[in-house]
Amino acid sequence: MNGADYIPRPGHGAAWLTGASSGIGKAVAARMVEDGWTVYITARSEDKLNEMAAGSGGKLIAAPGDVTDPEAMKAIVERIDAAEGLALAILNAGVYIPLPASEFTVEDAKKHFDVNLQGVVNGLVPAMQSMLARKTGCLALVSSVAGYRGLPKSGAYGATKAALINMAEALAFNLYPEGVRISLICPGFVETDATAVNDFDMPFLMQPNEAADRIVDGLKTKKFEITFPRRFSFMLKSFRLLPAKTYIWLGRKALGMDKE
Ligand SMILES: NC(=O)c1ccc[n+]([C@@H]2O[C@H](COP(=O)([O-])OP(=O)(O)OC[C@H]3O[C@@H](n4cnc5c(N)ncnc54)[C@H](OP(=O)(O)O)[C@@H]3O)[C@@H](O)[C@H]2O)c1
């Protein structure tokens, strides 16, 4: 089967979800259990994962780990494969620190690159190798609408999310003929610990459970990209058509930044 047509189902094996201890990931884990999945849940907070697992009737299995540790990620994939086989990997762990130019530091940029980009690669590579060997499976990378165009204070965060969009597109070319699907998830604003730091009104703000429904339902379709809320995502995506100079000029006007 062409990987683009593959729809992962609980009977095909287990799912793996990173960034599962809070926010969008925690809500996705709960929704997947409702759908009958066994989900290996990864994050650094072992206590939170154990608590989630304890109330799940054996459907959530704690697999604690730091996504910046490639050996730990490889070991989790090997553990899942030894148990029941990995059918779906949702690489969702991420960090967000708003960084205006005056506060943009090497250390903060590196935190984004280590977790949001290299951290995804550390899980993606063993998961992809496992699926390529079995010629089936679905990989899902959690990017963001912030990856479509540069946004204020998102120079490091947005760069990692734009990189994931490019990575997913590039890998799709080679994965589909091998029976493996790759999907891209681009949420707009979701109310979580990550966005609690924002000091502005977030347009079209969604709750984590709504985001989880969009993600889990989207993975049941053959969509390459799962993005929401639709109007916000469409608006940001359409900005890609503008030349950069026009986009930045319009953005500064719309956000009232010309007064600064
Ligand atoms: N919220 C939004 O508006 C929004 C919009 C678009 C995209 N996203 C993306 O959605 C994903 C989830 O974000 P969220 O809003 O749900 O954030 P969140 O509530 O802060 O959750 C982040 C998750 O990532 C885990 N994590 C962070 N660093 C990690 C590391 N080094 N190793 C393993 N796990 C790590 C955290 O667990 P531990 O701290 O326990 O490790 C936590 O489970 C991120 O990739 C984010 O960029 C969010």
The ligand as a Gaussian input file, in Angstrom:
#p B3LYP/6-31G(d) Opt

LIG

0 1
 N       -0.289000      25.391000      22.668000
 C       -0.283000      25.888000      21.455000
 O       -0.889000      26.958000      21.186000
 C        0.461000      25.205000      20.350000
 C        0.244000      25.657000      19.038000
 C        0.933000      25.035000      18.002000
 C        1.783000      23.983000      18.270000
 N        1.974000      23.564000      19.553000
 C        2.902000      22.470000      19.777000
 O        2.233000      21.431000      20.443000
 C        3.168000      20.686000      21.225000
 C        2.641000      20.560000      22.656000
 O        2.562000      21.878000      23.197000
 P        1.648000      22.258000      24.440000
 O        1.074000      23.588000      24.145000
 O        0.765000      21.132000      24.798000
 O        2.770000      22.492000      25.546000
 P        2.936000      22.003000      27.062000
 O        1.634000      21.913000      27.752000
 O        3.998000      22.873000      27.612000
 O        3.500000      20.515000      26.879000
 C        4.777000      20.269000      26.415000
 C        5.058000      18.794000      26.582000
 O        6.380000      18.529000      26.073000
 C        7.113000      17.838000      27.080000
 N        8.541000      18.139000      26.956000
 C        9.141000      19.341000      26.962000
 N       10.480000      19.197000      26.885000
 C       10.716000      17.866000      26.817000
 C       11.880000      17.080000      26.732000
 N       13.103000      17.633000      26.696000
 N       11.755000      15.728000      26.683000
 C       10.519000      15.150000      26.739000
 N        9.388000      15.842000      26.810000
 C        9.482000      17.186000      26.860000
 C        6.511000      18.307000      28.386000
 O        6.699000      17.358000      29.420000
 P        7.838000      17.392000      30.552000
 O        8.035000      18.821000      30.953000
 O        7.267000      16.527000      31.605000
 O        9.057000      16.793000      29.927000
 C        5.041000      18.366000      28.036000
 O        4.470000      17.073000      28.121000
 C        4.505000      21.442000      21.126000
 O        5.309000      20.862000      20.131000
 C        4.053000      22.824000      20.697000
 O        5.075000      23.530000      20.016000
 C        1.330000      24.157000      20.604000

